[in-house]
């Protein structure tokens, strides 16, 4: 056979060829001849090696094998490590951190990639899970066997007497091992039950119903409704008493006690007065020394501007000083714009705390008028734009009115422009008067549980003077009342004045409600304010939309003096310290600029012109003015919800001047009357001369 080399792999990358050698010949026997050694001598021995029977190894190197030196082979090869990194995993994952409130990069990257996952149900028999499962199954089987044995019924059968009774098994078997079995269930038995009852007794009622019986029934229903309201009020009062008891119990905590509230209020006033120390110092002690060099002229010093968040974008519609607490004034907020009506606010401001109101009351409609009771300083009467009149008690914990007019009590149908308490206590119950644009002057009585009204007068329209026949408007309706004022003198307490939308002023009496005592004509437009002089019983003043302020004697139909302010007049008020001093406000400034101006007149100094005309606010219209009876200040309201406090200079608050020639027996009241009489005499002489 042909000998071919067998190639075996080597460990170092080389291939080794092994050539098989021919088998050795058998050893020659003694009688045989040995083979001669090969020719060539030593060369042949070197070729065959020491042992020519060993396999010859020939190293064959591949053609593409690298030539690596022994030094390179001894060098250490750096290890190659496989890291479990997912090349498709995102390294810029961003999440929102709620702690630091910003987006942050999440440095933790999930490198796990699941190529295949399947939940298996097969367990190894030798595994602990399989052993537990087998144990649970055996336990359930044992419990089931015990249950069946407990429920099994022992059946005892008598053995058969002979072979005939032994049941014979049916040897016939069908091919499919089929056995026919059937069962029949019992039908449900239906039961019927019935009762027989007697019919209910019936009666027949019939009768004739007349109109007055229906009326009586309606009246009885109304009385029942009133009684129910009384019961509800009593129950509400008892509930309020219970709440007050609970509050008293909670007030045991000194933090919420009345003493703590009083202490906090005093502390707040002290902090406010310290913060505005300079303004309070000017209010008490500052006097304008420049008045000594002015001839009958004065100035107004701005002190504070009261404002509240609830009264923003509302107009000041009325201002009243409290008759008992000289530092407290009530301000009503509403709107004079018919198209922009909303809710109203009443704020009670104090000079001791100029930053926040002492009391705040909210109303369903805009506030048009208010007045403090002269004897009960905590009771406040309020008139609203929708014709409702309210009575508040500022001491009450609740912010709701204690009295309120309704349609049943014949409330006004138009805005209530002014309310005034009755000083006469002869009636027994507290009562106040109100005037409205619906042409009625009403008297409201505060009874025990309700508010009752009584019509004092209807303001009838009058024909134009000079015509014998009545004007057609007198048959159309009533005159709209805008203001009124009751005489403060005891001899004329029954008299009161009424200003109307037609420009007329009527003198009326509480005793005669059918007609006017006198009608004063001089204004050509609506009369906004009319006020009796606090010193002279015959003099009153009026302000109208025709830009004039007129001085009247109620015994004369025509005005004594007239002052043209050349601007729309909002209000006029007498000074409480002088019989000849009054203040009027105009909505617009000089040249038509929208800035309110206060005009102060002292007729004993200058009966032809004002002694002070000062602009108070910018870009706002003044609406009302009021003098303080104890302090030399006035407060002025504007149409932006602000109440401005102004101090009068010495020339604007001249009381009475006593000289050596003055009779010392005369009182201040007598001198005030003399000052006004002297003015009237001068005016009369001037008119007579002219």
Number of C-alpha atoms within 10 A of each C-alpha: 3 4 9 10 12 10 15 11 10 11 7 6 11 14 17 18 19 16 16 14 12 8 7 7 6 6 8 10 8 7 6 8 8 10 7 6 9 10 9 8 9 10 11 12 15 11 9 13 12 9 9 12 13 12 12 15 12 13 13 12 12 10 6 6 9 8 7 8 8 8 7 10 9 8 8 7 8 6 6 6 6 6 6 9 12 12 8 8 13 11 13 12 12 11 11 12 11 8 6 8 8 9 11 13 12 12 10 10 13 11 13 10 11 6 5 5 6 5 5 6 5 7 12 9 11 8 9 11 12 14 14 11 13 13 12 12 12 12 12 12 12 12 12 12 12 12 11 11 10 9 9 9 8 6 5 6 6 5 8 10 8 7 8 8 9 10 8 8 6 6 6 7 9 8 6 6 7 8 7 4 5 4 5 5 5 6 6 6 5 5 5 4 4 5 4 5 6 5 6 5 5 6 4 4 5 5 5 5 8 8 8 9 11 11 11 11 12 12 12 12 12 12 12 12 12 12 12 12 12 13 12 12 13 12 12 12 12 12 12 12 12 12 12 14 12 11 13 14 10 13 15 11 10 11 11 13 14 13 12 13 13 11 11 12 14 14 12 16 18 14 13 16 18 12 11 13 12 11 15 17 11 14 21 11 7 13 14 14 10 13 16 12 8 10 10 17 22 22 20 22 18 19 17 20 15 21 19 16 8 16 20 13 14 24 26 28 23 26 26 21 22 22 19 14 12 14 17 19 22 22 25 28 32 29 22 18 8 7 7 9 15 14 16 23 21 25 23 20 24 21 17 16 20 17 17 17 20 17 14 18 17 17 19 13 21 26 33 26 28 28 24 24 20 15 12 13 14 16 16 20 25 27 28 27 27 18 24 22 26 18 21 20 18 19 10 11 8 11 15 16 19 16 19 19 19 14 10 8 14 15 19 26 16 18 25 30 25 25 26 22 21 18 16 12 10 8 9 8 11 17 22 18 22 28 32 27 22 20 22 23 24 21 20 23 18 17 12 8 10 12 19 19 18 13 14 21 21 20 26 19 21 17 15 12 10 6 8 8 9 13 14 11 14 14 12 10 14 17 23 23 30 25 26 28 20 24 19 17 16 10 9 13 15 16 18 18 24 24 27 25 19 18 21 22 26 21 19 24 20 12 10 13 15 13 14 17 13 15 18 20 15 16 21 15 16 20 29 22 25 26 22 25 25 18 21 20 17 16 19 21 22 24 29 27 20 18 18 21 24 19 19 20 19 19 10 12 14 15 19 16 15 17 16 13 17 14 19 19 27 23 26 27 23 24 25 19 21 26 25 25 23 21 21 23 30 26 23 22 24 13 7 10 12 17 19 27 24 21 19 27 24 25 19 16 17 13 17 12 16 22 22 22 20 17 17 22 20 13 13 20 24 29 24 26 24 23 22 20 16 12 13 19 20 19 23 25 30 25 24 19 24 25 23 20 21 21 23 21 22 20 21 24 18 15 18 15 9 11 8 6 6 10 10 9 7 10 11 15 15 12 20 20 18 15 18 19 13 13 16 16 11 13 15 13 11 10 10 8 7 6
